[in-house]
């Protein structure tokens, strides 16, 4: 139940004067408190609380500010609460009395999981941008777009290992809760067994014990059984690379280096204020997110006339979307990107701009590309994939590569198609606008190095989304404070 704060009397703590002594005017938290109005949080989150029943909940604004502080200083929940108990600047920022007792750290977990949704995060970002616009801090009509990766808080494994871990977890729970069912276990496959053998074994295990589990009252055991069965029935098990984090995926930073985790797609104004956020798994292509970021920036109140990015964002669909919205796309065309964009790629295939190669639905990169020009002027690009990897791939037979003997994907690039675009990219105006693109890379570095976005705090896409948005809130507020400072350092 959320209390009506209008009926709560103002505190008359005799220690309030400590704040004037301890928290200087130059302290970042004092500047943030004086510059940003956080009162929007309570009405925005009121719908997430029961109006008439339950124990009085902690004020949403204070909980939001605690989450905010967590990312400002990149702290764990326990360290945050411990520091807030003794740090006067923290308590001043939280609107608490100096002698006030802090909450239990577990309440932060509950707040994250039950009070905040993706829609609310977008509303919060929109409100912060609105305040920046009202203060006259956003004057540009351009957004700079880019993505940055975050390493998952889990170790990646093969599909076979993941399935083996899940069945092992199920057997362990049965030994603990219903040991009599252990007599129905089928014989386990060997440690060197292939994925097909592990799938067959798991299906047999579920069939042998399923009826008994579903008739029991063991809620946790039933949920685990149904989870494994759903993963097998929907064939989603072939996509998962970690039992602990089912949403994380492999992505490519270069042709030879990969990461396991997530991608944070960002749109930012020239004033370095983030106006759009989209979080996906690590294997998601950058190019598909430009329309999303463009729409978010416009919905958040930015009059977008230009979009500036790297070569990943030049595609036929993106150019069409930008033209439809009256937005000029400043991004340099890579010949291979242009070739991929000129053809409608099979589902799941995409061009990886970091590696400069085509990527298959399983996330594997082509080994090499051969280019030739025909007499009619068309350019042909042949992307060759590893035959060994295709044969062992869990998706073998489900995509074009699995059915191709040569494991080769052919793309045709009409020579005339990109002439006007390349001419535009060679202009002085284009080169001048591209000079501001580095600003978003600097922002990515700030978010990862200073505020902990380099590694996920928890597991799952929802947790990663929460972490990215709150990191964006922090860097936005810091930027607003800096832009409002009449005497910047």
PyMOL commands that set and color helices and strands:
alter all, ss='L'
color gray80, all
select helices_A, chain A and resi 5-7+17-22+28-35+40-48+60-72+77-86+88-93+106-114+118-134+159-177+179-184+195-215+219-233+236-238+287-299+311-313+316-325+335-342+387-392+400-403+419-425+428-436+438-450+461-484
alter helices_A, ss='H'
color red, helices_A
select strands_A, chain A and resi 142-151+249-252+258-269+274-281+306-308+328-330+350-352+357-359+368-373+379-384+408-413
alter strands_A, ss='S'
color yellow, strands_A
deselect
rebuild
show_as cartoon
